[in-house]
């Protein structure tokens, strides 16, 4: 008998909301992406997601096919024991939304909630740059820095509130403050906003570089990367410091859990191949010699669709439990 199960995927994040429809293999076939208003709170975002999901299933679920499960990718911390969103730094109000209850009532199927980075890791491991590798460590460098670890095709779920928080590994104790309260986390120097802040800090500390740079004090990460590619000395010092910090953290990851592949995503992470070459060289500095040939560093290949793709896969697989 033909497998007519289909999977609904949701994604909430900083600036967008996504609903997707996955086929019997959990591969995403259709997506609808909505722009979230900067001041929108969770109840409004959730209502818009539900409407979009209804429209998507009405127009693309053919006769006989049925939604069998739902994956919900949350742009924040998830509490696994209660299968619910915990804290989102970009959008408040998720405490007031019963995500799982509302979706179960509406569709009458199991709903699984997971952190967005973990889902991007899952998607890359199955259908993206991690395909074929037994263990995949995923890191995204964007507005923030997040991570996920996939082993044998499943998220390695170790803690109730997650794991693989590569963004909050302290690599530069004298560095800028991080949103988590510590100073010098990877996120504080190697996210998009972190790189821009680091650039201002380095310019203050190094008047010689400040005098020679083409960069304005307000330069964002795109401008810094472009200046780095064209040989700007301040940009070079900033990027090397940021990538060096990330490499220290990833070197420890390799020494501890020996992932076969490190997949790097996010706007900053995929901005230029040069960044990944530098990253690989720098990671090797911190890796015990006999692990140096054990892993590769590659750019994410699913890009912006990774989270929704991972949500469809999670719906098909069931909950990620360690
Ligand atoms: Zn932090």
Boltz pocket constraint, residues with backbone or C-beta under 6 A from the ligand:
constraints:
  - pocket:
      binder: B
      contacts: [[A, 167], [A, 168], [A, 169], [A, 178], [A, 179], [A, 180], [A, 181], [A, 182], [A, 185], [A, 186], [A, 187], [A, 188]]
      max_distance: 6.0
